[in-house]
Amino acid sequence: MKGQMPNDKLILLPQNLHNLTRMAQSNIRLADISTEAPKGWKEGDTEKQTKHLVKRLGDLQQRLYADHKHAVLVVLQGMDGSGKDGAVHKVFDACRITGLTFTAFKKPTEEEFAHDFLWRIHKVAPQKGMIAIFNRSHYEDILIQRVHGWIDEVRVEQRMQAINAFEELLQTDNNTHIFKFYLHISKKEQEKQLLQRMEDPEKFWKHNPGDWKEREHWDAYMAAYEYALNNSAVPWHICPVDDRWYRDYFIAKTLVEGLEKIPFSLPPAAPTLPQ
């Protein structure tokens, strides 16, 4: 898949990453999209660009926090081993903790199961001035639950409609700018990542035998992801992650370009004290 350019629906060019990584809706086939960095990209050069982008993101986050009129939601969604935690560590390194929230969504608790599926999500949506990062998200409720047959297709469609309405609410009622990243990993690379968790002592803590069981449902997950990608009102950014250095660049570049479009207005200077 290296360097593959599938069709005119997806074009990955470094000059205009923000615009050109958005897929035409209802036409996404993940098998047609490369999971690797575009051909010709060099790791060292890209990491230098990423370093500058990460610093710029930190600057923009401070402006977001000071302005306090907009919110940002970053959704990181992908298969096990796709690098969600690593992306957070690398991309948000220059951001101040006071302006960030981070939520990793796991199996719902008993209390969460007793509510609608968006209840636990809405509680941690970003307030104005903040960047909220979701490691997995509300999309889990039309992914794993669909793959395992815990909900039927009617419920999947109803939940998709609810997700679109929820994201529209965040946008229109709270000035929330939503950036959704599907971390696109190959099945071969996922196997490599999962094996490292069994062989590298530094990664033993990440090992979960259940990840291998979920891997058996790869094709079903790809179909479920394609449904979510194609039916979302807010477009997704499909991020190749087999080359982790390109993953970091892709996410940082997309966020910087997006936040630079927000019309921040910084508060005026404080009045001077009387002499």
HELIX and SHEET records of a PDB file:
HELIX    1   1 PRO A   14  ASN A   16  5                                   3    
HELIX    2   2 LEU A   17  LEU A   20  1                                   4    
HELIX    3   3 LEU A   30  ASP A   32  5                                   3    
HELIX    4   4 GLU A   43  ASP A   67  1                                  25    
HELIX    5   5 LYS A   84  VAL A   91  1                                   8    
HELIX    6   6 ILE A   97  GLY A   99  5                                   3    
HELIX    7   7 GLU A  110  PHE A  113  1                                   4    
HELIX    8   8 TRP A  119  HIS A  122  1                                   4    
HELIX    9   9 HIS A  138  ILE A  142  5                                   5    
HELIX   10  10 ILE A  144  VAL A  147  1                                   4    
HELIX   11  11 GLU A  153  ASN A  174  1                                  22    
HELIX   12  12 LYS A  187  GLU A  199  1                                  13    
HELIX   13  13 PRO A  201  LYS A  206  5                                   6    
HELIX   14  14 PRO A  209  ARG A  215  1                                   7    
HELIX   15  15 TRP A  218  ASN A  231  1                                  14    
HELIX   16  16 ARG A  244  LEU A  259  1                                  16    
SHEET    1   A 5 LEU A 100  ALA A 104  0                                        
SHEET    2   A 5 ILE A 131  ASN A 135  1                                        
SHEET    3   A 5 ALA A  71  GLY A  78  1                                        
SHEET    4   A 5 THR A 176  HIS A 184  1                                        
SHEET    5   A 5 TRP A 236  PRO A 240  1                                        
END                                                                             
